[in-house]
Amino acid sequence: MRDLTPVELDHAGAHLIGQAALPEGSSPHPAVLVMHNALGIGDHVRGVAGKLAALGYVAVATDMYGGGAPAGDHAANGAEFERIMKDPALLRERVVAWFNRVSAMPEVDASRVAAIGFCFGGTCVLELARSGAAAKAVVSYHGILTSNAPMQPGAFAGEVAAFCGAKDPYAPLDHIEGLRAEMVSAGVRHTITTFGEAQHGFTDPAADSMGREGIAYDALAARLSWAATMELLALTLEQ
């Protein structure tokens, strides 16, 4: 795994500490926000950031909770997750603040920034798109898909991709169809893929260790969704 560099941001009384994986070569580079699941910043997200940096992207694992959001701090992270999910305005504002912070990094070409997110992070990147931020693309993996403030027509000029599991209890099929209807109504370019056997957390090899019904790793869904993401980032961020 590549060495990670702290990226700090103060927002709404919280001191947030993200972790950036920087590519080799001269700046500026395209950038990708990598947004963590409800557990915080763990090995999976850090590993994704490292893989993206190896491909030439500045990849920032964003802290949505504060203090670096270490995945091992279950009590604190669980409390912050509940608090933020109950305050959708704060969630959206924090995601936008991270987008602006990463866009302003000297290593980053601000005209070429995307965001990907897993579970809670998948929810976050959809809220980024709904905000109308100038992201080139957002990719949600097994995220919660509903919103109290759906995307408005013409709000987002980038690409939206959502990879979903048909057996995900946190994003049932009617929510997937609801997202599709929302994107159509907003007139945004979108791709929504549903894997018939996939459950929640299907991209994370450690998902099975949680021992919770409805949460499991699915190697095929993980590999196919990652391959599609690589093509989307290449088409939208590389010049």
Contacts in CASP RR format, 6 or more apart in sequence:
PFRMAT RR
TARGET T0000
AUTHOR 0000-0000-0000
METHOD contacts of the structure
MODEL  1
MRDLTPVELDHAGAHLIGQAALPEGSSPHPAVLVMHNALGIGDHVRGVAG
KLAALGYVAVATDMYGGGAPAGDHAANGAEFERIMKDPALLRERVVAWFN
RVSAMPEVDASRVAAIGFCFGGTCVLELARSGAAAKAVVSYHGILTSNAP
MQPGAFAGEVAAFCGAKDPYAPLDHIEGLRAEMVSAGVRHTITTFGEAQH
GFTDPAADSMGREGIAYDALAARLSWAATMELLALTLEQ
1 46 0 8 1.000
1 47 0 8 1.000
1 50 0 8 1.000
2 21 0 8 1.000
2 22 0 8 1.000
2 49 0 8 1.000
2 50 0 8 1.000
2 53 0 8 1.000
2 54 0 8 1.000
3 21 0 8 1.000
4 19 0 8 1.000
4 20 0 8 1.000
4 21 0 8 1.000
4 46 0 8 1.000
4 49 0 8 1.000
4 50 0 8 1.000
4 61 0 8 1.000
5 19 0 8 1.000
5 20 0 8 1.000
5 21 0 8 1.000
5 22 0 8 1.000
6 17 0 8 1.000
6 18 0 8 1.000
6 19 0 8 1.000
6 20 0 8 1.000
7 17 0 8 1.000
7 18 0 8 1.000
7 19 0 8 1.000
7 20 0 8 1.000
7 60 0 8 1.000
7 101 0 8 1.000
7 102 0 8 1.000
7 105 0 8 1.000
8 15 0 8 1.000
8 16 0 8 1.000
8 17 0 8 1.000
8 18 0 8 1.000
9 15 0 8 1.000
9 16 0 8 1.000
9 18 0 8 1.000
9 63 0 8 1.000
9 97 0 8 1.000
9 98 0 8 1.000
9 101 0 8 1.000
10 16 0 8 1.000
11 93 0 8 1.000
11 94 0 8 1.000
11 97 0 8 1.000
12 90 0 8 1.000
12 93 0 8 1.000
12 94 0 8 1.000
14 65 0 8 1.000
14 66 0 8 1.000
14 67 0 8 1.000
15 66 0 8 1.000
15 67 0 8 1.000
16 62 0 8 1.000
16 63 0 8 1.000
16 64 0 8 1.000
16 65 0 8 1.000
16 66 0 8 1.000
16 67 0 8 1.000
16 68 0 8 1.000
16 69 0 8 1.000
16 94 0 8 1.000
16 98 0 8 1.000
17 63 0 8 1.000
17 66 0 8 1.000
17 67 0 8 1.000
17 68 0 8 1.000
17 69 0 8 1.000
18 41 0 8 1.000
18 60 0 8 1.000
18 61 0 8 1.000
18 62 0 8 1.000
18 63 0 8 1.000
18 68 0 8 1.000
18 69 0 8 1.000
19 41 0 8 1.000
19 46 0 8 1.000
19 49 0 8 1.000
19 60 0 8 1.000
19 61 0 8 1.000
19 63 0 8 1.000
19 68 0 8 1.000
20 49 0 8 1.000
20 58 0 8 1.000
20 59 0 8 1.000
20 60 0 8 1.000
20 61 0 8 1.000
20 105 0 8 1.000
21 46 0 8 1.000
21 49 0 8 1.000
21 50 0 8 1.000
21 52 0 8 1.000
21 53 0 8 1.000
21 58 0 8 1.000
21 59 0 8 1.000
21 60 0 8 1.000
21 61 0 8 1.000
22 53 0 8 1.000
22 58 0 8 1.000
22 107 0 8 1.000
23 29 0 8 1.000
23 53 0 8 1.000
23 54 0 8 1.000
23 55 0 8 1.000
23 56 0 8 1.000
23 57 0 8 1.000
23 58 0 8 1.000
24 56 0 8 1.000
27 106 0 8 1.000
27 107 0 8 1.000
27 108 0 8 1.000
28 106 0 8 1.000
28 107 0 8 1.000
28 108 0 8 1.000
28 109 0 8 1.000
28 110 0 8 1.000
29 56 0 8 1.000
29 57 0 8 1.000
29 58 0 8 1.000
29 107 0 8 1.000
29 108 0 8 1.000
29 109 0 8 1.000
30 56 0 8 1.000
30 57 0 8 1.000
30 58 0 8 1.000
30 108 0 8 1.000
30 109 0 8 1.000
30 112 0 8 1.000
30 113 0 8 1.000
30 114 0 8 1.000
30 233 0 8 1.000
30 237 0 8 1.000
30 238 0 8 1.000
31 57 0 8 1.000
31 58 0 8 1.000
31 59 0 8 1.000
31 60 0 8 1.000
31 102 0 8 1.000
31 103 0 8 1.000
31 105 0 8 1.000
31 107 0 8 1.000
31 108 0 8 1.000
31 109 0 8 1.000
31 112 0 8 1.000
31 113 0 8 1.000
31 114 0 8 1.000
32 52 0 8 1.000
32 57 0 8 1.000
32 58 0 8 1.000
32 59 0 8 1.000
32 60 0 8 1.000
32 113 0 8 1.000
32 114 0 8 1.000
32 115 0 8 1.000
32 116 0 8 1.000
32 233 0 8 1.000
32 237 0 8 1.000
33 60 0 8 1.000
33 62 0 8 1.000
33 98 0 8 1.000
33 99 0 8 1.000
33 102 0 8 1.000
33 113 0 8 1.000
33 114 0 8 1.000
33 115 0 8 1.000
33 116 0 8 1.000
33 117 0 8 1.000
33 125 0 8 1.000
33 128 0 8 1.000
34 45 0 8 1.000
34 48 0 8 1.000
34 49 0 8 1.000
34 52 0 8 1.000
34 59 0 8 1.000
34 60 0 8 1.000
34 61 0 8 1.000
34 62 0 8 1.000
34 115 0 8 1.000
34 116 0 8 1.000
34 117 0 8 1.000
35 45 0 8 1.000
35 61 0 8 1.000
35 62 0 8 1.000
35 64 0 8 1.000
35 95 0 8 1.000
35 98 0 8 1.000
35 115 0 8 1.000
35 116 0 8 1.000
35 117 0 8 1.000
35 118 0 8 1.000
35 120 0 8 1.000
35 121 0 8 1.000
35 122 0 8 1.000
35 124 0 8 1.000
35 125 0 8 1.000
36 42 0 8 1.000
36 45 0 8 1.000
36 61 0 8 1.000
36 62 0 8 1.000
36 63 0 8 1.000
36 64 0 8 1.000
36 69 0 8 1.000
36 71 0 8 1.000
36 117 0 8 1.000
36 118 0 8 1.000
36 120 0 8 1.000
36 121 0 8 1.000
37 44 0 8 1.000
37 45 0 8 1.000
37 118 0 8 1.000
37 119 0 8 1.000
37 120 0 8 1.000
37 121 0 8 1.000
37 201 0 8 1.000
37 204 0 8 1.000
38 77 0 8 1.000
38 78 0 8 1.000
38 81 0 8 1.000
38 119 0 8 1.000
38 120 0 8 1.000
39 71 0 8 1.000
39 72 0 8 1.000
39 74 0 8 1.000
39 77 0 8 1.000
40 63 0 8 1.000
40 64 0 8 1.000
40 65 0 8 1.000
40 69 0 8 1.000
40 70 0 8 1.000
40 71 0 8 1.000
40 72 0 8 1.000
40 77 0 8 1.000
41 61 0 8 1.000
41 63 0 8 1.000
41 68 0 8 1.000
41 69 0 8 1.000
41 70 0 8 1.000
41 71 0 8 1.000
42 70 0 8 1.000
42 71 0 8 1.000
42 72 0 8 1.000
43 71 0 8 1.000
43 206 0 8 1.000
44 118 0 8 1.000
44 203 0 8 1.000
44 204 0 8 1.000
44 205 0 8 1.000
44 206 0 8 1.000
45 61 0 8 1.000
45 118 0 8 1.000
46 61 0 8 1.000
48 59 0 8 1.000
48 61 0 8 1.000
48 116 0 8 1.000
49 59 0 8 1.000
49 60 0 8 1.000
49 61 0 8 1.000
50 59 0 8 1.000
51 59 0 8 1.000
52 59 0 8 1.000
53 59 0 8 1.000
55 230 0 8 1.000
57 233 0 8 1.000
57 237 0 8 1.000
58 102 0 8 1.000
58 105 0 8 1.000
58 107 0 8 1.000
58 108 0 8 1.000
60 98 0 8 1.000
60 102 0 8 1.000
60 105 0 8 1.000
62 98 0 8 1.000
62 102 0 8 1.000
63 69 0 8 1.000
64 80 0 8 1.000
64 84 0 8 1.000
64 91 0 8 1.000
64 94 0 8 1.000
64 95 0 8 1.000
64 98 0 8 1.000
64 120 0 8 1.000
64 121 0 8 1.000
64 124 0 8 1.000
65 76 0 8 1.000
65 77 0 8 1.000
65 80 0 8 1.000
65 81 0 8 1.000
65 84 0 8 1.000
66 80 0 8 1.000
69 77 0 8 1.000
69 80 0 8 1.000
70 77 0 8 1.000
71 77 0 8 1.000
81 120 0 8 1.000
84 90 0 8 1.000
84 91 0 8 1.000
84 94 0 8 1.000
85 91 0 8 1.000
85 120 0 8 1.000
88 127 0 8 1.000
88 147 0 8 1.000
88 148 0 8 1.000
88 149 0 8 1.000
91 123 0 8 1.000
91 124 0 8 1.000
91 127 0 8 1.000
92 127 0 8 1.000
92 128 0 8 1.000
92 130 0 8 1.000
92 131 0 8 1.000
92 149 0 8 1.000
95 115 0 8 1.000
95 124 0 8 1.000
95 125 0 8 1.000
95 127 0 8 1.000
95 128 0 8 1.000
95 131 0 8 1.000
96 128 0 8 1.000
96 131 0 8 1.000
96 133 0 8 1.000
99 113 0 8 1.000
99 115 0 8 1.000
99 128 0 8 1.000
99 133 0 8 1.000
99 135 0 8 1.000
102 108 0 8 1.000
102 113 0 8 1.000
103 110 0 8 1.000
103 113 0 8 1.000
103 134 0 8 1.000
104 110 0 8 1.000
111 134 0 8 1.000
112 136 0 8 1.000
112 236 0 8 1.000
112 237 0 8 1.000
112 238 0 8 1.000
112 239 0 8 1.000
113 134 0 8 1.000
113 135 0 8 1.000
113 136 0 8 1.000
113 237 0 8 1.000
114 135 0 8 1.000
114 136 0 8 1.000
114 137 0 8 1.000
114 138 0 8 1.000
114 139 0 8 1.000
114 233 0 8 1.000
114 236 0 8 1.000
114 237 0 8 1.000
115 124 0 8 1.000
115 125 0 8 1.000
115 128 0 8 1.000
115 135 0 8 1.000
115 137 0 8 1.000
115 138 0 8 1.000
115 139 0 8 1.000
116 122 0 8 1.000
116 125 0 8 1.000
116 138 0 8 1.000
116 139 0 8 1.000
116 140 0 8 1.000
116 141 0 8 1.000
116 229 0 8 1.000
117 124 0 8 1.000
117 125 0 8 1.000
117 139 0 8 1.000
117 140 0 8 1.000
117 141 0 8 1.000
117 143 0 8 1.000
118 141 0 8 1.000
118 142 0 8 1.000
118 143 0 8 1.000
118 201 0 8 1.000
118 203 0 8 1.000
118 204 0 8 1.000
119 141 0 8 1.000
119 142 0 8 1.000
119 143 0 8 1.000
119 144 0 8 1.000
119 170 0 8 1.000
119 200 0 8 1.000
119 201 0 8 1.000
120 143 0 8 1.000
120 144 0 8 1.000
121 140 0 8 1.000
121 143 0 8 1.000
122 139 0 8 1.000
122 140 0 8 1.000
122 141 0 8 1.000
122 142 0 8 1.000
122 143 0 8 1.000
122 144 0 8 1.000
123 140 0 8 1.000
123 143 0 8 1.000
123 144 0 8 1.000
123 145 0 8 1.000
125 138 0 8 1.000
125 139 0 8 1.000
125 140 0 8 1.000
126 138 0 8 1.000
126 140 0 8 1.000
126 143 0 8 1.000
126 145 0 8 1.000
126 147 0 8 1.000
126 160 0 8 1.000
126 162 0 8 1.000
126 179 0 8 1.000
127 147 0 8 1.000
128 135 0 8 1.000
128 138 0 8 1.000
129 135 0 8 1.000
129 138 0 8 1.000
129 151 0 8 1.000
129 155 0 8 1.000
129 156 0 8 1.000
129 158 0 8 1.000
129 160 0 8 1.000
129 188 0 8 1.000
130 147 0 8 1.000
130 149 0 8 1.000
130 150 0 8 1.000
130 151 0 8 1.000
130 152 0 8 1.000
130 155 0 8 1.000
130 156 0 8 1.000
131 155 0 8 1.000
132 151 0 8 1.000
132 155 0 8 1.000
132 156 0 8 1.000
133 156 0 8 1.000
134 157 0 8 1.000
135 156 0 8 1.000
135 158 0 8 1.000
136 158 0 8 1.000
136 159 0 8 1.000
136 236 0 8 1.000
136 237 0 8 1.000
137 158 0 8 1.000
137 159 0 8 1.000
137 160 0 8 1.000
137 161 0 8 1.000
137 232 0 8 1.000
137 233 0 8 1.000
137 236 0 8 1.000
137 237 0 8 1.000
138 158 0 8 1.000
138 159 0 8 1.000
138 160 0 8 1.000
138 161 0 8 1.000
139 161 0 8 1.000
139 162 0 8 1.000
139 163 0 8 1.000
139 229 0 8 1.000
139 232 0 8 1.000
140 160 0 8 1.000
140 161 0 8 1.000
140 162 0 8 1.000
140 163 0 8 1.000
141 163 0 8 1.000
141 201 0 8 1.000
141 202 0 8 1.000
141 203 0 8 1.000
141 225 0 8 1.000
142 163 0 8 1.000
142 164 0 8 1.000
142 165 0 8 1.000
142 168 0 8 1.000
142 170 0 8 1.000
142 171 0 8 1.000
142 198 0 8 1.000
142 200 0 8 1.000
142 201 0 8 1.000
142 202 0 8 1.000
142 203 0 8 1.000
143 162 0 8 1.000
143 164 0 8 1.000
143 170 0 8 1.000
143 171 0 8 1.000
144 170 0 8 1.000
144 171 0 8 1.000
144 175 0 8 1.000
145 162 0 8 1.000
145 164 0 8 1.000
145 171 0 8 1.000
145 175 0 8 1.000
145 176 0 8 1.000
145 178 0 8 1.000
145 179 0 8 1.000
146 175 0 8 1.000
146 178 0 8 1.000
146 179 0 8 1.000
147 182 0 8 1.000
150 182 0 8 1.000
150 185 0 8 1.000
150 186 0 8 1.000
151 182 0 8 1.000
151 183 0 8 1.000
151 185 0 8 1.000
151 186 0 8 1.000
151 188 0 8 1.000
152 186 0 8 1.000
153 185 0 8 1.000
153 186 0 8 1.000
153 187 0 8 1.000
154 186 0 8 1.000
154 187 0 8 1.000
154 188 0 8 1.000
155 186 0 8 1.000
155 188 0 8 1.000
156 186 0 8 1.000
156 188 0 8 1.000
158 188 0 8 1.000
158 189 0 8 1.000
158 236 0 8 1.000
159 189 0 8 1.000
159 190 0 8 1.000
159 191 0 8 1.000
159 232 0 8 1.000
159 236 0 8 1.000
160 183 0 8 1.000
160 188 0 8 1.000
160 189 0 8 1.000
160 190 0 8 1.000
160 191 0 8 1.000
161 190 0 8 1.000
161 191 0 8 1.000
161 192 0 8 1.000
161 193 0 8 1.000
161 228 0 8 1.000
161 229 0 8 1.000
161 232 0 8 1.000
162 176 0 8 1.000
162 179 0 8 1.000
162 190 0 8 1.000
162 191 0 8 1.000
162 192 0 8 1.000
162 193 0 8 1.000
163 193 0 8 1.000
163 195 0 8 1.000
163 203 0 8 1.000
163 221 0 8 1.000
163 225 0 8 1.000
163 228 0 8 1.000
164 171 0 8 1.000
164 176 0 8 1.000
164 192 0 8 1.000
164 193 0 8 1.000
164 194 0 8 1.000
164 195 0 8 1.000
164 198 0 8 1.000
165 171 0 8 1.000
165 194 0 8 1.000
165 195 0 8 1.000
165 196 0 8 1.000
165 198 0 8 1.000
165 199 0 8 1.000
165 200 0 8 1.000
165 202 0 8 1.000
165 221 0 8 1.000
166 173 0 8 1.000
166 194 0 8 1.000
166 195 0 8 1.000
166 196 0 8 1.000
166 197 0 8 1.000
166 198 0 8 1.000
167 196 0 8 1.000
167 197 0 8 1.000
167 198 0 8 1.000
167 199 0 8 1.000
167 214 0 8 1.000
168 198 0 8 1.000
168 199 0 8 1.000
168 200 0 8 1.000
168 201 0 8 1.000
168 202 0 8 1.000
168 214 0 8 1.000
169 199 0 8 1.000
169 200 0 8 1.000
169 213 0 8 1.000
169 214 0 8 1.000
170 200 0 8 1.000
171 200 0 8 1.000
173 194 0 8 1.000
176 192 0 8 1.000
176 194 0 8 1.000
179 192 0 8 1.000
180 190 0 8 1.000
180 192 0 8 1.000
183 190 0 8 1.000
183 192 0 8 1.000
184 190 0 8 1.000
191 228 0 8 1.000
191 232 0 8 1.000
193 224 0 8 1.000
193 225 0 8 1.000
193 228 0 8 1.000
195 202 0 8 1.000
195 218 0 8 1.000
195 220 0 8 1.000
195 221 0 8 1.000
195 224 0 8 1.000
195 225 0 8 1.000
197 218 0 8 1.000
197 221 0 8 1.000
198 218 0 8 1.000
198 221 0 8 1.000
199 214 0 8 1.000
199 215 0 8 1.000
199 216 0 8 1.000
199 218 0 8 1.000
200 207 0 8 1.000
200 214 0 8 1.000
200 215 0 8 1.000
200 216 0 8 1.000
201 207 0 8 1.000
201 215 0 8 1.000
201 216 0 8 1.000
201 217 0 8 1.000
202 216 0 8 1.000
202 217 0 8 1.000
202 218 0 8 1.000
202 221 0 8 1.000
202 222 0 8 1.000
202 225 0 8 1.000
203 217 0 8 1.000
203 221 0 8 1.000
203 222 0 8 1.000
203 225 0 8 1.000
203 226 0 8 1.000
204 217 0 8 1.000
205 217 0 8 1.000
205 222 0 8 1.000
206 217 0 8 1.000
207 215 0 8 1.000
207 216 0 8 1.000
207 217 0 8 1.000
208 215 0 8 1.000
208 216 0 8 1.000
208 217 0 8 1.000
END
